[in-house]
Amino acid sequence: MQTELKPCPFCGRVDKLIVWKTEQRLDHGVIENWRVVCNRAGDETGCGGSGGVYRTRREAIKAWNRRANDGER
């Protein structure tokens, strides 16, 4: 699933954005956590800005793409 991400609201870059998944292992199973990050790991030059943590990839992308002036909640 390829979804277009809006530019980073902090630095304006779009070429360093990644959709990042982590897994949290609990006694009763594994929980996936998703966020969008303007990558600055290693030699990457993004600003390090990131969105919140969400349970699905789709929610993380939707939240990242929402802007204060777009009328959505």
C-alpha positions, 0 to 999 in steps of 0.5 A: 500500500503506497500512500502519498505523505505530505511534506514534513510540517517542521522542515518541508522535506518529503524525500526523508519521510518513512513510515516506521513500525515497532512491535511491543511484545507483551504477555498476551501478544504483540502490539504493532505501533506505527508513526511517520518520521522525518528520518535523521538516522545515520547519515540521513538529513531529515529533521527528526520530526515525528507524528504520534504513535498509532495502532495502524499504518493508515492512522499514522499516515492520516494523522501525519497528513492532517494540518491545523488549517485543513478543517479535519479532526 
